[in-house]
Amino acid sequence: MDFLYIKSLHIIFVITWFSGLFYVVRLFIYHAEAESKTSPEKEILQKQYKLMTKRLWYIITWPSAILASIFAFWMLYQNPAYLEMPWMQVKLIFVLALYVYHGICHRIFAQLQSDIVNYSSFKLRIWNEVATIILFSIVFLVVLKNAVNWIWGVVGIVLFSFLLMFGIRLYKTIRAKNKTT
């Protein structure tokens, strides 16, 4: 198969993988927020979120992760020189971080499927931003390659992370304020 077809399929499945990760954590947030509802609303909502999460996780997110990986390995097999490029080595570290993130999401998924709610919606909102940081890092590495000034890149990602955390805190404050008024 032509390299560009493989690359296109890899990109498509990376997009659907991230889409699944972004949405599944959003469902985790809703599930956690339903914990504070009264019966029967709590049970109805959580039952629906469990069904939606299960379908998303096993029909979109996991298959996308597997297919993105298959096409990535296929590209590396066809062009092993990529593995010698510094930007690719750093990218692979972020991809490893993405696999760890996916694994932790799977653990949270399994807990929620068993009616174990260990995280607040606020913690899950922060957790949701981790995937965003990984996505930004990978995209900038792939697009800019050697043009990346590593120090400024790291500083930029750290600043971006702080801005995201500030935004989440601000959102929480505004939301709490709106509940009291």
BAFI-3210 file (N, C-alpha, C; in Angstrom, 3 decimals, decimal comma, padded with zeros to 6 digits):
// residues 181
n [1|2|3|4|5|6|7|8|9|10|11|12|13|14|15|16|17|18|19|20|21|22|23|24|25|26|27|28|29|30|31|32|33|34|35|36|37|38|39|40|41|42|43|44|45|46|47|48|49|50|51|52|53|54|55|56|57|58|59|60|61|62|63|64|65|66|67|68|69|70|71|72|73|74|75|76|77|78|79|80|81|82|83|84|85|86|87|88|89|90|91|92|93|94|95|96|97|98|99|100|101|102|103|104|105|106|107|108|109|110|111|112|113|114|115|116|117|118|119|120|121|122|123|124|125|126|127|128|129|130|131|132|133|134|135|136|137|138|139|140|141|142|143|144|145|146|147|148|149|150|151|152|153|154|155|156|157|158|159|160|161|162|163|164|165|166|167|168|169|170|171|172|173|174|175|176|177|178|179|180|181]
n.u [000,849|000,496|002,537|001,400|-001,335|-001,376|-000,413|-002,494|-004,646|-003,640|-003,652|-006,428|-007,410|-006,054|-007,307|-009,967|-009,462|-008,558|-010,903|-012,665|-011,411|-011,616|-014,415|-015,207|-014,177|-015,629|-018,151|-017,546|-017,384|-020,050|-021,236|-020,095|-021,137|-023,830|-023,934|-024,571|-027,254|-030,733|-032,641|-035,112|-033,576|-030,734|-030,042|-031,197|-029,809|-027,108|-027,234|-027,761|-025,449|-023,489|-024,125|-023,771|-021,056|-019,858|-020,442|-019,143|-016,495|-015,822|-016,596|-015,638|-013,350|-011,344|-011,005|-010,078|-007,681|-006,198|-006,130|-004,889|-002,392|-001,562|-001,314|000,632|002,846|003,179|003,910|006,378|007,704|007,932|009,494|012,024|013,962|012,772|012,812|015,284|015,232|015,298|012,925|010,941|011,558|011,006|008,315|007,359|007,650|005,637|003,512|003,652|002,947|000,317|-000,756|-000,552|-002,313|-004,669|-004,863|-005,301|-007,716|-009,206|-009,216|-010,708|-013,087|-013,806|-014,208|-016,411|-018,295|-018,726|-020,084|-018,484|-017,441|-014,798|-013,712|-014,054|-016,144|-014,697|-011,966|-011,979|-012,430|-010,014|-008,405|-009,307|-008,037|-005,456|-005,199|-005,510|-003,174|-001,275|-002,059|-001,586|001,198|002,117|001,152|002,484|005,136|005,181|004,501|006,359|008,816|012,272|012,463|011,582|012,267|013,473|013,534|011,883|009,588|008,936|008,575|006,397|004,398|004,151|003,256|000,855|-000,465|-000,779|-002,485|-004,745|-005,420|-005,973|-008,176|-010,001|-010,301|-011,408|-013,796|-015,005|-015,361|-017,100|-019,255|-019,993|-020,737|-022,930|-024,721|-025,411|-026,789]
n.v [-001,179|002,242|004,718|007,236|006,689|005,020|006,802|008,688|007,137|006,595|009,202|009,758|007,822|008,592|011,022|010,158|008,630|010,524|012,043|010,226|009,936|012,567|012,854|010,684|011,265|013,531|012,336|010,876|012,985|013,923|011,638|011,553|013,946|013,290|011,759|013,336|013,781|013,164|010,153|009,069|010,104|010,101|007,342|006,844|008,644|007,810|005,176|005,617|007,090|005,160|003,292|004,864|005,510|002,988|002,118|004,122|003,742|001,061|000,837|003,009|004,388|002,460|000,754|002,759|003,564|001,217|000,847|003,260|002,818|000,495|001,475|003,388|001,827|000,474|002,567|003,231|000,860|000,898|003,157|003,191|005,050|007,198|006,685|007,487|010,186|013,105|014,608|012,711|010,815|012,245|012,700|010,078|009,635|011,302|009,935|007,548|008,592|009,199|006,618|005,781|007,629|006,790|004,228|004,842|006,170|003,966|002,530|004,292|004,209|001,477|001,499|003,281|001,845|-000,115|001,207|002,773|005,743|007,591|010,052|013,587|015,846|018,096|017,286|015,489|017,242|018,604|016,410|015,858|017,802|016,960|015,276|017,185|018,690|016,759|016,300|018,867|018,964|016,778|017,444|019,913|019,011|017,197|018,841|021,013|019,808|019,704|022,421|023,199|024,919|023,472|024,257|026,570|025,378|023,558|025,405|026,805|024,787|024,291|026,822|026,927|024,817|025,882|028,010|026,580|025,312|027,558|028,527|026,452|026,639|029,228|028,783|026,982|028,658|030,623|029,014|028,047|030,449|031,178|029,197|029,938|032,255]
n.w [000,000|-000,722|000,813|001,488|001,677|003,879|005,800|005,742|006,701|009,242|010,367|010,283|012,112|014,411|014,878|015,361|017,610|019,510|019,571|020,717|023,238|024,251|024,409|026,006|028,538|029,078|029,360|031,651|033,457|033,477|034,517|037,075|038,091|038,163|040,378|042,556|042,315|043,122|043,802|041,497|039,509|039,569|039,186|036,688|034,998|035,396|034,492|031,777|031,047|031,501|029,506|027,158|027,436|027,390|024,771|023,255|024,134|023,413|020,740|019,308|020,551|021,559|019,188|017,407|018,627|018,384|015,574|014,766|015,862|014,498|011,859|012,332|013,133|010,740|009,022|010,210|009,792|007,019|006,716|008,434|009,081|010,268|012,983|013,829|013,916|015,885|016,551|016,131|018,054|020,390|019,921|020,096|022,801|023,785|022,614|024,017|026,503|025,855|025,543|028,211|029,385|028,094|029,191|031,917|031,657|030,896|033,262|034,907|033,463|033,850|036,624|036,855|035,417|037,239|039,163|040,830|041,930|041,966|041,471|041,433|039,544|038,975|039,171|037,071|034,956|034,881|034,312|031,751|030,250|029,989|027,773|025,795|026,047|025,368|022,724|021,517|021,852|020,296|017,710|017,185|017,259|015,080|012,909|012,980|013,295|013,103|013,328|015,715|018,628|021,288|024,003|024,109|023,184|025,246|027,349|026,257|026,231|028,966|029,838|028,392|029,653|032,241|031,606|030,771|033,202|034,751|033,352|033,835|036,611|036,751|035,354|037,140|039,357|038,307|037,651|040,193|041,358|039,783|040,513|043,064|042,700]
ca.u [000,000|001,240|002,822|000,475|-002,598|-001,146|-000,322|-003,844|-005,416|-003,098|-004,165|-007,874|-007,654|-005,593|-008,376|-011,101|-008,996|-008,638|-012,320|-013,193|-010,853|-012,207|-015,824|-015,410|-013,933|-016,806|-019,175|-017,146|-017,752|-021,502|-021,526|-019,729|-022,099|-025,101|-023,815|-025,183|-028,693|-031,569|-033,308|-034,563|-032,797|-029,345|-029,930|-031,531|-028,688|-025,907|-027,451|-027,597|-024,034|-022,737|-024,376|-023,120|-019,617|-019,454|-020,482|-018,066|-015,199|-015,518|-016,906|-014,859|-012,064|-010,372|-010,623|-009,290|-006,330|-005,523|-005,873|-003,865|-001,116|-001,196|-000,836|001,889|003,909|003,344|004,718|007,736|008,284|008,285|010,510|012,663|014,808|012,034|013,185|016,552|015,006|015,017|011,533|010,137|011,821|010,230|006,901|007,039|007,498|004,281|002,586|003,653|002,111|-001,073|-001,155|-000,748|-003,569|-005,739|-004,973|-005,930|-009,125|-009,851|-009,437|-011,839|-014,241|-014,169|-014,757|-017,749|-019,174|-019,005|-020,711|-017,489|-017,143|-013,654|-013,209|-015,039|-016,228|-013,609|-010,739|-012,122|-012,257|-008,565|-007,899|-009,672|-007,094|-004,183|-005,205|-005,315|-001,750|-000,578|-002,387|-000,827|002,617|002,364|000,927|003,574|006,346|005,077|004,471|007,557|009,976|013,528|012,357|011,147|013,253|012,975|013,326|010,670|008,465|008,590|008,028|005,069|003,451|003,923|002,386|-000,461|-001,064|-001,219|-003,662|-005,870|-005,804|-006,592|-009,500|-010,856|-010,610|-012,316|-015,077|-015,572|-015,789|-018,293|-020,355|-020,436|-021,383|-024,231|-025,600|-025,875|-027,665]
ca.v [000,000|003,485|005,342|008,337|006,095|004,558|008,011|009,249|006,295|006,846|010,504|009,615|007,072|009,421|011,989|009,502|008,211|011,698|012,394|009,308|010,267|013,820|012,691|009,729|011,942|014,389|011,451|010,602|014,176|013,894|010,516|011,986|014,969|012,620|011,165|014,239|013,868|012,306|009,042|008,103|010,807|009,625|006,011|006,946|009,300|006,987|004,032|006,105|007,429|003,908|002,732|005,728|005,374|001,648|002,103|004,984|003,168|-000,174|000,906|004,072|004,760|001,362|000,412|003,849|003,488|000,056|001,103|004,319|002,179|-000,409|002,278|004,026|000,823|000,208|003,675|003,100|-000,294|001,324|004,221|003,074|006,226|008,089|006,397|008,157|011,634|013,546|015,004|011,493|010,204|013,018|012,418|008,755|009,783|011,814|008,859|006,672|009,293|009,041|005,261|005,774|008,359|005,892|003,172|005,399|006,361|002,650|002,211|005,114|003,616|000,233|001,861|003,851|000,752|-000,864|002,178|003,332|007,112|008,007|011,368|014,664|016,371|019,058|016,535|014,931|018,354|018,792|015,220|015,992|018,704|016,265|014,841|018,385|019,027|015,745|016,570|020,051|018,601|015,900|018,170|020,857|018,251|016,632|019,902|021,850|018,910|020,251|023,864|023,453|025,248|022,587|024,980|027,384|024,452|023,083|026,561|027,058|023,772|024,542|028,003|026,519|024,006|026,790|028,727|025,656|025,140|028,819|028,545|025,492|027,259|030,340|028,173|026,435|029,801|031,221|028,041|028,061|031,736|031,119|028,298|030,633|033,386]
ca.w [000,000|-000,824|002,107|001,777|002,116|005,259|006,617|005,824|007,627|010,583|010,825|010,524|013,347|015,527|015,123|016,023|018,941|020,381|019,730|021,718|024,554|024,723|024,743|027,094|029,822|029,268|029,920|033,037|034,228|033,662|035,412|038,431|038,519|038,438|041,718|043,536|042,055|043,956|043,104|040,558|038,485|039,619|038,587|035,260|034,322|035,418|033,601|030,405|030,835|031,404|028,178|026,172|027,613|026,933|023,303|022,774|024,488|022,694|019,309|018,668|021,141|021,503|017,804|016,823|019,200|017,800|014,153|014,666|016,183|013,397|010,730|012,754|013,026|009,320|008,484|010,724|009,109|005,669|006,809|009,748|009,332|011,180|014,378|014,127|013,948|017,255|016,746|016,200|019,354|021,380|019,633|020,614|024,258|023,985|022,263|025,187|027,504|025,416|025,910|029,669|029,582|027,646|030,199|033,123|031,292|030,939|034,681|035,346|032,781|034,547|037,933|036,681|035,000|038,478|040,079|041,742|041,499|042,782|041,073|041,319|038,179|038,818|038,865|035,730|034,007|034,763|033,624|030,340|029,584|029,755|026,367|024,975|026,107|024,568|021,318|021,091|021,791|019,147|016,452|016,965|016,929|013,733|011,894|012,999|013,281|013,615|013,513|017,092|019,644|022,346|025,267|023,977|023,055|026,592|028,066|025,700|026,693|030,396|029,926|027,904|030,718|033,291|031,105|030,837|034,604|035,162|032,735|034,548|037,917|036,494|035,015|038,375|040,168|037,681|037,784|041,593|041,575|039,111|041,283|044,275|042,354]
c.u [000,893|001,363|001,813|-000,909|-002,490|-001,116|-001,703|-004,704|-004,934|-003,677|-005,659|-008,130|-007,087|-006,683|-009,548|-010,720|-009,095|-010,083|-012,959|-012,697|-011,456|-013,646|-016,026|-015,174|-015,074|-017,948|-018,841|-017,573|-019,251|-021,911|-021,232|-020,709|-023,463|-025,109|-024,524|-026,689|-029,443|-032,171|-034,650|-033,680|-031,364|-029,191|-030,210|-030,356|-027,462|-026,042|-027,231|-026,136|-023,174|-022,900|-023,653|-021,601|-019,122|-019,425|-019,337|-016,715|-014,844|-015,786|-016,051|-013,451|-011,026|-010,015|-009,770|-007,853|-005,544|-005,174|-004,843|-002,486|-000,646|-000,629|000,456|003,049|004,209|004,189|006,171|008,451|008,745|009,396|011,191|013,579|014,111|012,496|014,498|016,390|014,623|013,555|010,635|010,340|011,045|008,734|006,499|006,923|006,097|003,229|002,519|002,810|000,633|-001,591|-001,399|-002,068|-004,761|-005,963|-005,639|-007,405|-009,869|-010,143|-010,634|-013,133|-014,725|-014,776|-016,187|-018,742|-019,572|-019,611|-019,764|-017,092|-016,051|-013,183|-014,352|-015,080|-015,111|-012,293|-010,794|-011,999|-010,760|-007,957|-008,169|-008,666|-005,735|-004,097|-004,978|-003,841|-000,934|-000,824|-001,603|000,651|002,929|002,207|002,061|004,879|006,316|005,160|005,796|008,855|011,227|013,485|011,964|012,355|012,765|012,696|012,052|009,438|007,990|007,969|006,608|004,033|003,146|002,998|000,970|-001,186|-001,577|-002,448|-004,905|-006,353|-006,489|-008,017|-010,473|-011,255|-011,617|-013,716|-015,763|-016,105|-017,066|-019,493|-020,899|-021,198|-022,785|-025,208|-026,186|-026,804|-028,946]
c.v [001,239|004,151|006,429|007,839|005,642|005,757|008,644|008,449|006,472|008,151|010,412|008,911|007,780|010,428|011,325|008,995|009,388|012,126|011,517|009,631|011,552|013,601|011,730|010,391|012,919|013,568|011,055|011,760|014,168|012,792|010,909|013,029|014,364|011,993|012,026|014,411|012,938|011,190|009,530|008,756|010,287|008,299|006,050|007,547|008,399|005,749|004,448|006,440|006,180|003,275|003,539|005,561|004,034|001,577|002,925|004,313|001,978|-000,119|001,957|004,194|003,641|000,971|001,495|003,817|002,349|000,316|002,215|003,719|001,266|000,401|003,019|003,043|000,497|001,301|003,563|001,908|000,099|002,373|004,181|004,261|007,232|007,919|007,052|009,673|012,072|013,925|013,779|010,794|010,918|012,754|011,075|008,751|010,304|010,754|007,840|007,286|009,160|007,642|005,144|006,470|007,469|004,783|003,650|005,675|005,030|002,232|003,000|004,564|002,380|000,525|002,386|002,791|-000,108|000,025|002,682|004,696|007,651|009,429|012,374|015,139|017,380|018,359|015,942|016,011|018,634|017,616|015,317|016,853|018,057|015,805|016,021|018,760|018,034|016,000|017,762|019,692|017,781|016,661|019,145|020,136|017,738|017,724|020,655|021,053|019,574|021,756|024,214|023,809|024,534|023,332|025,799|026,509|023,947|024,215|026,852|026,061|023,954|025,748|027,677|025,702|024,883|027,586|027,839|025,490|026,397|028,907|027,613|026,062|028,390|029,819|027,644|027,563|030,420|030,296|028,020|029,347|031,748|030,215|028,997|031,791|032,952]
c.w [000,000|000,543|002,462|002,186|003,571|006,209|006,803|006,798|009,063|011,152|011,146|011,849|014,581|015,890|015,842|017,415|019,909|020,598|020,795|023,114|025,109|025,191|025,915|028,453|030,110|029,853|031,355|033,942|034,506|034,627|036,864|038,951|038,837|039,830|042,773|043,334|042,997|043,111|042,588|039,485|038,410|038,880|037,073|034,485|034,263|034,541|032,146|030,102|030,715|030,028|027,102|026,223|027,083|025,411|022,720|022,965|023,609|021,186|018,598|019,246|021,051|020,065|017,137|017,332|018,553|016,329|013,951|014,914|015,052|012,228|011,078|012,639|011,563|008,665|008,938|010,081|007,704|005,660|008,178|010,081|010,245|012,628|014,781|014,257|015,355|017,499|016,876|017,544|020,449|021,179|020,234|022,140|024,570|023,623|023,403|026,303|027,145|025,740|027,417|030,005|029,221|028,688|031,481|032,858|031,327|032,378|035,229|034,742|033,533|035,924|037,800|036,236|036,205|039,554|041,162|041,194|042,423|042,516|041,017|039,875|037,936|038,469|037,466|034,658|033,800|033,986|032,121|029,577|029,312|028,303|025,430|024,924|025,270|023,082|020,779|020,908|020,548|017,834|016,172|016,616|015,493|012,669|011,829|012,918|013,877|013,834|014,944|017,944|020,899|023,641|025,193|023,826|024,406|027,410|027,575|026,184|028,174|030,574|029,464|028,972|031,844|032,864|031,139|032,273|035,141|034,602|033,442|035,902|037,756|036,174|036,272|039,253|039,610|037,833|039,208|041,901|040,960|039,835|042,501|043,945|041,717]
res [m|d|f|l|y|i|k|s|l|h|i|i|f|v|i|t|w|f|s|g|l|f|y|v|v|r|l|f|i|y|h|a|e|a|e|s|k|t|s|p|e|k|e|i|l|q|k|q|y|k|l|m|t|k|r|l|w|y|i|i|t|w|p|s|a|i|l|a|s|i|f|a|f|w|m|l|y|q|n|p|a|y|l|e|m|p|w|m|q|v|k|l|i|f|v|l|a|l|y|v|y|h|g|i|c|h|r|i|f|a|q|l|q|s|d|i|v|n|y|s|s|f|k|l|r|i|w|n|e|v|a|t|i|i|l|f|s|i|v|f|l|v|v|l|k|n|a|v|n|w|i|w|g|v|v|g|i|v|l|f|s|f|l|l|m|f|g|i|r|l|y|k|t|i|r|a|k|n|k|t|t]
***
